[in-house]
Amino acid sequence: MIDKKLFKEQQPVAFRTLSNALKSDRLSHAYLFYGPGGATKSRIALLLTQSISCKHCDEDGFACQECTSCKQIERDENPDVYWLRPGGLRQTKPLSRKELTAWWKNELVVREQKTWRIKKEDILAIQEAFAAGAITNADHQTYILEQYDAATPSASNSLLKFLEEPKSNLTGILTVDELSNVLPTIVSRCQLIPFRARSRAALVNELEEMIDDSELVEILAWSEYDLNRAGSLLEEEAAFEIRDAAQAFWPNRTKHTALVDLQLGVFAKDAHPSRPAVEFFLHCLLYYLEKDQTMDLMHLDLRMILLEGIDALRLPLDPALLLERIANGTRKRSLRH
């Protein structure tokens, strides 16, 4: 459930603009939510969609989030709401380590790295879905396109035609991180809703709704993983095991066996460790470095090694070899001090 008080405090412009539109019943045919990456835009897109249909809205015009209509939209069960988004963890309660491990090991999600793109056929599917009018007795229909800045050019051209002839009682919501990646002609046909970066506390609150593990939440928030990125990590990697490996490696980093344990464990060579997995491991080490009160002169040296390792993952190199190099580097630097 979205905390409307926090929404008002953290995103005052978005709150005021959407509240005025809902209370006056003067919704735009298309909204473009833009701002730093994260789940806030997606969550407010859900709240706006619920608010359009909810019969129990508050004094600001926003949905109660508890009635049958609101719950159906949240569970993606309303046929008059079309939500196009990357596959992700959409749970109503925080997931425990056991539940996430079962999700991952049973391959309930696709682990292969795939680039999320909105294609022309996706836009055509939306047009077809709404061509015949509302399926239920709803007075309004809504579509949400997440991460629209990753749309293909053909998808944007198809959407542009859709926006040029707006249908009554239909509202579209596009969420983007980089406004510059959206066609100016699409931007000009949407009402822009700016979102600003969230506080660390707000990010922790959002992650706690997904993960039932306080330290893992703290590491992800400290490393500035937003909800989408954290969800992808949890789906595609053994996040808990990576955290445990970093926790065990850090105090033993000067020992030869520390690297061997990594190579035989979560980063076994036959498992072909991915870039996101190695990156998260390095973020975990940075977290434990900052928490280590015994660090003094070597602190900056080790921090530089880890940050350079994270930056190197952008290059076309073997993540396993990079991990070995970083592990050996931290060992030698620690022994030197």
C-alpha positions, 0 to 999 in steps of 0.5 A, spaced: 500 500 500 502 506 498 503 511 503 499 517 501 502 522 506 509 520 504 507 521 497 505 528 499 511 530 502 516 527 498 513 528 491 509 535 492 509 537 485 506 530 482 501 530 488 498 536 487 498 536 480 494 529 480 490 531 486 487 537 482 486 533 476 482 527 480 478 532 484 476 536 478 475 530 474 479 533 468 484 527 467 489 528 461 489 523 456 496 521 457 501 523 463 509 522 462 512 521 469 519 522 469 525 523 474 531 518 477 530 511 476 526 507 481 519 504 483 516 511 485 513 512 478 511 505 477 507 506 484 504 512 483 502 510 476 498 504 480 495 509 485 493 514 479 490 508 476 486 505 482 484 513 483 480 513 477 476 507 478 475 507 486 469 509 489 472 511 496 477 516 494 479 521 500 479 528 500 485 529 495 482 525 490 486 518 491 484 511 492 482 508 498 487 502 496 483 497 500 476 496 496 475 490 491 476 495 485 483 497 488 485 490 489 483 487 482 488 493 479 493 491 484 493 484 482 493 485 475 486 482 474 482 488 471 481 487 464 480 495 463 487 496 465 493 494 461 500 494 464 506 493 460 512 492 465 518 488 465 517 481 469 518 482 476 517 481 483 510 483 485 508 481 491 503 483 497 508 482 502 515 481 504 518 475 501 523 471 506 529 468 504 526 461 504 521 464 499 526 467 494 530 462 494 525 457 492 523 462 487 530 462 484 531 455 484 525 453 482 526 457 476 519 461 476 522 466 473 527 467 467 534 468 469 537 470 462 539 477 462 534 480 457 534 487 455 527 490 456 524 493 450 517 496 448 516 494 441 511 496 436 507 490 437 506 492 444 503 498 442 498 495 437 496 490 442 494 496 447 490 499 441 486 492 439 485 491 447 481 498 447 478 498 440 471 495 443 471 499 449 470 497 456 470 490 458 467 491 465 462 497 467 468 501 468 467 509 466 474 509 464 480 505 461 487 506 463 494 503 460 501 504 463 507 503 460 513 502 464 520 504 462 518 507 456 525 511 455 527 504 452 521 503 447 524 502 440 523 507 434 517 503 431 513 503 438 514 510 439 511 512 432 505 507 433 504 510 440 504 517 437 499 516 432 495 513 438 496 519 442 494 524 436 487 521 436 486 521 443 480 516 445 475 519 450 475 516 457 482 513 456 488 515 460 495 513 458 501 513 463 508 513 461 514 512 466 521 514 464 528 515 467 531 519 461 526 524 458 531 526 453 530 518 450 523 520 449 521 523 442 519 530 443 513 529 439 510 524 444 513 529 450 509 534 447 502 530 447 503 528 454 502 532 461 509 532 464 509 530 472 516 530 475 519 526 480 525 527 484 530 522 487 527 519 494 531 519 500 534 513 503 529 512 508 524 512 503 528 507 499 528 502 505 521 502 506 520 500 499 525 495 499 522 492 506 516 491 502 519 486 498 525 483 502 524 480 509 531 481 511 534 487 514 541 487 512 540 485 505 535 491 505 540 496 508 546 493 503 541 495 497 539 501 499 546 503 501 548 501 494 542 505 491 539 499 488 532 502 486 526 497 487 526 495 479 534 493 480 533 490 486 527 485 484 531 484 478 537 482 482 533 477 487 530 474 481 536 472 477 541 471 482 542 468 489 542 474 492 542 472 499 548 467 498 552 472 495 551 477 501 553 471 505 559 470 501 561 477 502 560 477 509 564 471 510 570 473 505 571 480 508 574 478 515 578 472 512 580 476 505 588 475 507 587 468 507 588 464 500 582 460 502 578 466 502 578 466 494 578 458 494 571 458 498 568 463 493 570 459 487 568 453 490 561 456 492 557 461 489 562 463 484 563 456 482 567 457 475 562 452 472 556 457 474 559 463 470 558 468 474 554 474 471 556 481 471 550 483 476 552 478 481 559 480 481 557 487 482 553 486 488 558 482 491 563 488 490 557 493 493 557 488 499 564 488 500 564 496 500 558 496 505 562 491 510 568 496 509 564 502 511 562 498 517 569 496 519 571 500 525 578 497 525 580 500 518 584 506 518 590 507 512 588 502 508 580 504 508 581 509 502 586 504 498 581 498 499 575 502 497 578 505 490 580 497 489 572 496 489 570 502 486 574 501 480 572 493 480 565 496 479 567 501 474 570 495 470 564 491 469 562 496 464 568 493 460 567 487 455 571 482 460 570 476 464 566 477 471 570 471 474 577 473 472 575 480 475 572 477 481 579 474 482 583 480 481 579 484 486 580 478 491 587 478 490 588 486 490 584 486 497 588 481 500 595 484 498 593 491 500 590 488 507 597 484 508 601 490 506 598 494 512 
